[in-house]
Amino acid sequence: MAIFDLLKHERELRSFAAGDVIFNEGDAGDAMYAVLQGEVEITKHGHTLEVVPVGGVFGEMALIDQEPRSATAKARTDCKLALVNQKRFTLLVQQTPFFALQIMHTLADRLRRNTNA
C-alpha cells in the first residue's frame, strides 16, 4: 500500500491557491502533507529542490527530528493537501510499519538526489 493510499482519506484537508506559501524555511514543523490535487514546489534559498506531484508527501522531516523546516513549500498550482499532524503521524507509524518504511524510502530518495546533483 502506497503512502498516498493511506493518506488520501485523511479528514484534515487544506486548499492553497497557486503561489501560496504552505510553510517557510525556519518555521516550526508541526505537520506533513500529502498532495491530493495539484503540485507543490520545495525550494531552499530560492533554488528548486523538488516539485511534489499528486501522490507525493512533504514536510515529514520536521516531524521526525522536531527541527525547524529545512525548506520552503509553495503551491505551484492550485492544490488540495491532506495534513498529518505529529499525533496522527506517530499513530500511522505504530499501526502501519510499512508507512514508516515508505517515509524512509522517500527521505533516502531525496537525500540521494540532492547530494548527487
N, C-alpha and C positions, 0 to 999 in steps of 0.2 A: 504494500500500500504506500503510495507516494505521500509526501508531506501535504501536498495540495488536497488530496482526498480526505485527509484528517481535518484540515482547516477550512475547507470550503463551506462548511455548515456552522462556522462559529457564529455566535449571537452578536458579538460586538463588532460592528462594521463602521468604517469611516469612508467618506467620499471626499475626494480632492479634485479641484479643477486643475487643468494643465498649468504648470508654473507654480503651483502652491508648494511651499516648503512643508514637508512632513516632520522633519527634525533637522537640527543643525549640528555640525561637528561641535563637540563640547557639551551638548545638552545631556541631562540625566537620561539614562536609558531605562525606561520603565515598561517597555513593551517591544515585541517584534511584530512583524506584519507579513501577511500572505497576500499576494496580488491576485484578486479575483477578476478584475477588469482593468485594462489599460497597461501602462508601463511606468516604472519609477526609475529615475536616474540617480545613481550613487556617485557623489563627487568628493574629492579631497583637494583642498587648496585650488579649486577651480578646474581640476583635471578629472575627467570622467573615468571612474574605475569600472563601472558596470551599468548596464541597463537591465533591470529586472522585469521579465515579462510575466504574463498570466501564468500562474502555477509556481512562481518563484517566491522566495521569502527573503526578508532582510531585517536587520536590526537585532538579530539573535545574539550577536557577540556581547552586547551590553547586558543582556540577561544572564549570560554565562559568567562574565567576570565582574559584574557590578561596577564597571568603569564608565566614564562619560562616553558619549557617542564618538566614534573614531572618524566619521564621515558625515556628509550632509545627504539627505534623501529628499528629492523633489519630484513631484508628479510631472512626468514627461508628457503625458496625455491626461485627459480626464480619467480618473481611476476610482475603483472601489477596492478597499483593503479590509481584510479580517485582522482585527487587533487581538494579540495574545499577550496578556499581562504576565507578570512573574508567577503568580499563583497558578494560573492555567498552564503555563509552560512547565512548571515543576510537576503538575499533575500529569501532563502528557508524557513527560519523560518517565515518570513512575509507572504509569499504566500501559504505556506503549513503547517498550525499549527500541523498537525499530524506528520510532520517531527520533530518538536520540542519535541513533546511527546515521540517519539521513541528515540531521543537522550537522553532525561531524563531517559527513561527506561534503556538504555544502561549504563548510569552513575550509576544509582541505583543498577543495577545488579553487576557491577564491585565493587562498594563500599561494597555491602553485601558479595560478595565472598572474598574480600581481608581483611575484618575486622572480618570475622568469621573463618578465616583459623587458 
